[in-house]
Amino acid sequence: MRDLLKRLKLNEQNISMLLGVVVVLLVGSLLYNYFKSVNKPQGETSSTTSPEQVQVPTGDQLPAEYTVQKGDTLWSISEKAYTSGYNWVDVYAANKKLIGPNANLLLAGSKITLPKVEPKVLTAKTVPTQPVEYTVVKGDNLWNILVKTCSNGYLWPKVAKANNLANASLIEVGQKLTISCQ
């Protein structure tokens, strides 16, 4: 046997090293497969339905249950359900036990609750295209109103002019403003 090993130029140290490499590769492969399958819901199947094809409950349909689709995020679900991605916080709060500590880890097939809450600041995809009427409430200023309605506080000079405001800093509770986001 030693003659064979000498002819193959293998000694005990080289054999040990070769066996060590094989063991490391085997353990690495097992760990990879294990972590690839962790947190995968049992019975998960692939679906040909894209997130755009699934109707997200909105308005009077809320509160409701929604089945998370591949590619969904709390932000995208909130934009569809509440016309504001900023409501992702409300959806996360209602489902924190299910989702866990990382709001970015949504599992396709999970059923989450969409609570009935008021939409927060509108996001770019949901900015009104037509002028809207806004009634000033305590604590409002023109900048914040425009961030809420148009997602763009920089429109304040245009809105101040359109509403004949001599001083944009002087708006009163109950005052009605016409807001155009265009």
C-alpha positions as CSV (number, residue, x, y, z in Angstrom):
1,M,0.0,0.0,0.0
2,R,2.8,2.4,0.9
3,D,4.4,1.6,-2.5
4,L,1.2,2.6,-4.2
5,L,1.0,5.8,-2.3
6,K,4.6,6.6,-3.1
7,R,4.0,6.0,-6.8
8,L,0.9,8.3,-6.6
9,K,3.1,10.8,-4.6
10,L,0.5,10.9,-1.9
11,N,1.5,10.9,1.7
12,E,-0.6,10.9,4.8
13,Q,-0.5,14.7,5.0
14,N,-1.8,15.1,1.5
15,I,-4.6,12.5,2.0
16,S,-5.7,14.3,5.2
17,M,-5.8,17.6,3.4
18,L,-7.8,16.1,0.5
19,L,-10.3,14.5,3.0
20,G,-10.5,17.9,4.8
21,V,-11.4,19.7,1.5
22,V,-14.1,17.1,0.8
23,V,-15.6,17.4,4.2
24,V,-15.7,21.3,4.0
25,L,-17.4,21.1,0.6
26,L,-20.0,18.6,1.8
27,V,-20.8,20.7,5.0
28,G,-20.9,23.9,2.9
29,S,-23.4,22.2,0.5
30,L,-25.6,21.0,3.4
31,L,-25.6,24.4,5.0
32,Y,-26.5,26.2,1.8
33,N,-29.5,23.9,1.2
34,Y,-30.6,24.3,4.8
35,F,-30.6,28.1,4.8
36,K,-32.2,28.1,1.4
37,S,-35.2,26.3,2.8
38,V,-35.5,28.2,6.1
39,N,-38.6,30.4,6.5
40,K,-40.2,28.9,3.4
41,P,-43.9,28.3,4.1
42,Q,-44.9,24.6,4.0
43,G,-46.6,23.8,0.7
44,E,-45.3,26.9,-1.0
45,T,-46.0,26.6,-4.7
46,S,-45.0,28.8,-7.6
47,S,-47.8,30.9,-9.1
48,T,-48.1,32.5,-12.5
49,T,-50.2,35.3,-11.0
50,S,-48.3,38.6,-10.9
51,P,-48.9,41.1,-8.1
52,E,-50.6,43.5,-10.5
53,Q,-53.3,40.9,-11.2
54,V,-54.4,40.4,-7.6
55,Q,-56.9,43.0,-6.3
56,V,-55.8,44.7,-3.1
57,P,-58.8,45.7,-0.9
58,T,-59.4,49.4,-0.7
59,G,-61.7,52.0,1.0
60,D,-65.0,50.4,2.2
61,Q,-63.5,46.9,1.7
62,L,-61.2,47.5,4.7
63,P,-60.4,46.0,7.1
64,A,-59.7,43.0,5.0
65,E,-57.3,40.0,4.6
66,Y,-54.8,40.1,1.8
67,T,-52.6,37.2,0.5
68,V,-49.1,38.5,-0.1
69,Q,-47.9,37.9,-3.7
70,K,-44.4,37.4,-4.9
71,G,-42.7,40.8,-5.3
72,D,-45.0,42.6,-2.8
73,T,-43.7,45.0,-0.2
74,L,-45.5,46.7,2.6
75,W,-45.0,50.0,0.7
76,S,-46.5,48.7,-2.6
77,I,-49.5,47.0,-0.8
78,S,-50.1,50.3,1.1
79,E,-50.0,52.4,-2.1
80,K,-52.7,50.2,-3.6
81,A,-54.9,49.9,-0.5
82,Y,-54.6,53.4,0.9
83,T,-53.2,55.5,-2.0
84,S,-50.2,56.1,0.2
85,G,-47.1,54.0,0.7
86,Y,-46.6,55.7,4.1
87,N,-49.4,53.5,5.5
88,W,-47.0,50.6,5.4
89,V,-46.4,51.4,9.1
90,D,-50.1,50.7,9.9
91,V,-50.1,47.4,8.0
92,Y,-46.9,46.4,9.7
93,A,-48.3,47.3,13.2
94,A,-51.4,45.2,12.5
95,N,-49.3,42.2,11.4
96,K,-46.1,42.5,13.4
97,K,-46.5,39.1,15.1
98,L,-46.9,37.4,11.7
99,I,-44.2,39.3,9.9
100,G,-41.7,39.4,12.7
101,P,-39.0,42.1,13.5
102,N,-38.0,42.7,9.9
103,A,-40.7,44.5,7.9
104,N,-38.8,43.8,4.7
105,L,-39.3,40.0,5.0
106,L,-42.8,39.3,3.5
107,L,-43.4,35.8,2.5
108,A,-45.5,35.1,-0.6
109,G,-48.6,33.3,0.4
110,S,-48.8,34.9,3.9
111,K,-52.2,36.2,4.8
112,I,-52.0,39.7,6.3
113,T,-54.6,42.1,7.7
114,L,-55.1,45.4,6.1
115,P,-56.6,47.7,8.8
116,K,-59.1,50.4,8.2
117,V,-57.0,53.6,8.7
118,E,-56.9,57.1,7.1
119,P,-54.4,57.4,4.3
120,K,-51.2,59.2,5.3
121,V,-49.4,61.6,2.9
122,L,-50.0,60.8,-0.7
123,T,-47.1,59.3,-2.6
124,A,-46.0,60.2,-6.1
125,K,-48.1,57.5,-7.8
126,T,-51.3,58.9,-6.2
127,V,-51.0,62.6,-6.6
128,P,-54.3,64.1,-7.6
129,T,-54.4,65.2,-11.3
130,Q,-57.4,67.5,-10.7
131,P,-57.6,70.4,-8.3
132,V,-58.9,69.5,-4.8
133,E,-60.4,71.6,-2.0
134,Y,-58.6,71.5,1.3
135,T,-59.9,72.9,4.6
136,V,-57.2,74.2,6.9
137,V,-56.9,72.6,10.3
138,K,-55.0,73.7,13.4
139,G,-51.3,73.4,13.0
140,D,-51.4,73.5,9.2
141,N,-49.1,75.6,7.1
142,L,-49.0,75.8,3.3
143,W,-45.9,73.7,3.0
144,N,-47.3,70.8,5.1
145,I,-50.6,70.9,3.3
146,L,-48.9,70.6,-0.1
147,V,-46.7,67.7,1.1
148,K,-49.9,65.9,2.3
149,T,-51.9,66.5,-0.9
150,C,-49.3,66.7,-3.6
151,S,-46.1,65.2,-2.1
152,N,-44.4,68.5,-3.1
153,G,-44.1,71.4,-0.6
154,Y,-42.3,73.5,-3.3
155,L,-45.7,74.2,-5.0
156,W,-46.6,76.7,-2.2
157,P,-46.0,79.9,-4.2
158,K,-48.2,78.7,-7.0
159,V,-51.0,77.6,-4.6
160,A,-50.7,80.9,-2.6
161,K,-51.1,82.9,-5.8
162,A,-54.0,80.7,-7.1
163,N,-55.8,81.3,-3.7
164,N,-55.1,85.1,-3.6
165,L,-53.1,84.8,-0.4
166,A,-51.3,88.1,0.3
167,N,-49.1,86.3,2.9
168,A,-48.7,82.6,2.5
169,S,-47.8,82.3,6.2
170,L,-51.2,83.6,7.2
171,I,-53.8,80.9,6.7
172,E,-56.7,80.4,9.1
173,V,-58.4,77.3,10.6
174,G,-61.5,76.5,8.5
175,Q,-60.1,78.4,5.4
176,K,-60.8,76.5,2.2
177,L,-58.0,76.3,-0.3
178,T,-58.0,75.0,-3.9
179,I,-54.9,72.9,-4.4
180,S,-53.6,72.0,-7.8
181,C,-50.7,69.6,-7.9
182,Q,-49.9,70.2,-11.5
